[in-house]
Amino acid sequence: MKQSAFIVILFFIALVVAIGIFEFVLGNPANFSDVAREVPKSGNILGMTYVGGPLVALLICLSIMVFAIIIERSLTLKKAAGKQSIPKFFKKVVDEIKTGQIESAINSCDEQRGSVANVLKAALTRYQEVAASKSTVDPEKQLVEVQRAVEETMMLETPLLEKNLIALSTIASIATMVGLLGTVIGMIRSFKALAQAGAPDALALATGISEALINTAGGLLAAILGIVAYNFFVNKVDNFTFQIDEANYNVMQLLKSK
């Protein structure tokens, strides 16, 4: 599934779920002291959150999207790591290359799977094809062909590792802006209550302040979660890229010596 299609579908699903949570969980009449659902019961967190207004539903939607992308990235990167630890797999492949068992090394890559295995398989497969051909091309140019195959595979693997990370960063930024918008709207309502002639409307004033603070807290929580997850996965992808480059360099040196 394309990244844009995934994000759009996820957004609409998350929005429907968020509206349901906002209306039927947070807005449950049992959480309020009045029929209008404006005064939450004392200490009722769900009712207090509902007072934050419709933007709370959007913040819940963004939070659900963040959680969904975290789960998706965790599963994808786990799959990219392969079936066994990368150092153990790489040692096995190196030993097979040293003893000239190229076909066995390719089979090991098929068993391991993952990004590192895919890159090494591309290198070994291309090396095997070049070595088996009766071309008069000198060994240096043959290795260039192998390196080209590795680079092409890297160009396919890297986007898969980085997929949805930009969306995760964007959602974190949007959550901050939505929380700030809710804060501004809540403060406008509060000052509007203070601006009334005579005694200020205490209920409207309290509702406006509550809306401002709840949206601020919701926006910050979603943004913090998104930023932490983004940095974690970026570091994970960088580590993968380093392992791929290191494995590729060592294998190329072995093939060059042969």
N, C-alpha and C positions, 0 to 999 in steps of 0.2 A: 504494500500500500504506500502511495506517495505521502511524503511528509505533510504537505498542505492538506490533503484529504483527511489524513489521520487527525490533524489538529482541529479541522472544521467539525468533523464528526464528534470528536471528543468534547468540543465546546458545547455543541447542542445537547449532547447527552448530559454533560455536567450541569448545564443550565436548567434542564428539566428536573434533574435530581435536586439541585439547589433550591429551586422554587418550591418543590414539594417539601423539602426540609424547612424552608422559611415559613410556609403557610401552615403546615400540619404538625410540625414538631415545635418550632419556636413559637408559632402563633396559636398553639393549642389554647382554647379558652380556659383550661384548667390552670394556666400559668398567670392569669390576670385576675384582678379584683373587680374589673368592670367589663361590661359587655362590649364596649368599643375597643377593647384590647389596647388601652393607652396607659393603664397603671398596672404594672406587673406586681405580683405578690412579693412581699418582703423576702429578700434573699433568693428569689427565683431567677437564676442566671439565664435560663432559656427565654423567659419573658423580657428580661432586661435587654437581651441581645435583639429580640424582635423589635424593640423600640428604636433600634438603630435605623430602621427604615428599609426601603426596597434595595438600597445599595448593598445591604448585608447579604442579600441573595446573590448578588454579583460577586461579592468577596468569597462566599461559600463556593460558587462556581469556579472561581480561579484557584481556590485551595484544592478542590477536587481534581482539577487539571494538573496541578503540581504533583499531587500524590500519584495520579495515573502515570505521568511521565517518569516519575521516580521509579515506579514499579517496572515500566517498560524498559527503561535504561538499565536497571539492575539485571533483568532477565537477559537482555541483549548482550551486555558486557560479560555476563557469566557464560553465555554461549560462545562469545568470542574468545574466551580464555581456553576453551577446549575441554576435553574430558579429564585430563590429568594436569598436574602442575607443569607450567611452561619450562622451567629449568630441567626437570626430569625428562620431558619430551625432547627437548633440544639436545640433551646429552646423548639420548638414544639415537637420534638422527645423525649427529656428528660421528658417533662410533660406526654407524653403518656406512657413512660416506667414506670414512677413513679406510674401511676394509673393502671399498669398492662396491658395496651392495646398494646401488642407486635405486633399483626397483623396490627393494625392501624399505628404503627410506621413504619412497613415495607412498608405499602402503601404510607406513607409520603415520604419515601426514593425513591420509584418508581416515585412519582410525581416530586420530586426535581431533581433527577438525579445528575450527577456530581461525582467527585472523593470522596468527603466526604460522600455523600449519598451511594455510592457503598460500601465503607468500612463499614459503619454502617449497611447497609442491610445484608452484609455477616455475621457480628457479630450477628445480631438479628435472622437471618434465622437459623444459626447454633445453637444458644441458644434455639430457638423454637424446633428444631429437637431433641436436646439432652434432653430438658425438657419433650418432648412428648414421648420419648422412655422409655421403662420399664427397662432400664439398672440399675444395682446396683452400678454403678460407683459413687464414692463420688463426691459432688459438686465441689471440687477443681479441680479434673481431668476433669470434665465437662467444667469448665471455661478454662482449658488448651486447650480443643478442640475448644472452641470459639475463643481463642487467635490465635490458629493456622490458623483458617479460615480467620481471620483479616490479618495476616501476608502474607498469600497467595494472598489475594486481593491487599494488598499494593505492592507486587512484580509485579503485573500486572499494577497497576495504575501509579506507579512512572516512569517507562520508557516512558509512554505516555506523562507525563508532561515534561520530559526532552528531548523528541524527537527533533532532528535537532539542538539542542543547540551546540553540538560539531561541527556540520557542519558550524554553524554561526561563531563560534570562528575561525575555520580553514580558512574560506573565508576571515575574517578580516586579518589574518596573511598573507595569500597569496596575498591579495590586496597590503599590504605594500611591499612585495617582488617584485611584478610586477611593482609597482611604482618606486621602487629603480632600477630595471633593466632598465626601460625606462629612468631614470635619467642618468645612466651610459652610455647607448647607445647614448643619446643625447650629453653628454659631449665628447664622443669619436669622434662623427661627428664634434663637434665644434673644438676640437684640431686638427683634420684632416684638417679642413679648414685653421687653423692658420699655419699649417706645410707646406702649399704650397709655392713654390718658388715665390718670388715677393710679390705683394700686396695680402693680405688674401682675400678669397672669402667672402664678407660681407653677401651675401644672405645665403650661406651655414652655416656661423658662427651663424647668427641669427636664422636660422631654427633649428640648433642643440641645441642651448640654449633654444629655445621655447619648443622643444620636451622634454628636460630634466625637465623643470619647470612644464609643463602641466602634465606629467606623475607623477611627485612628488605630485602635488596637487590632481590629481585623485586618486592616491593610498592612500593618507592620508584621503581624504574624505570618501572613501569606508571603510577604516579600522576604522575610528572614529565611523561611523554609526554602523558598525558591533559590535564593542566592547561595545558601549553604549547599543545597543539592547541586546547583550549577558548578560551583567551585570543586566539589567532590568529584563529579563526573569528568570535568575538564582535566583534573589531576590524574584520574583513572585512564583517560584516553591518552594523555601524554606518556604515561607509564607503558601503555600498550605500544605506542608508536616507538618508544625507546627500545623496547624488547624486540620489536620487529626489525628495526634498523640494526641492532646488535646481532641478531640471528642472521640477518641477510649478509652483513659484513663478514661474519665468521665463515658462513657457508661459501661465500664467494672466494674467500682466501683458500679454503680447502679445494674448491674446484679448480682454482688457478694453479695450485701446486700439483694437481693431477694432470 
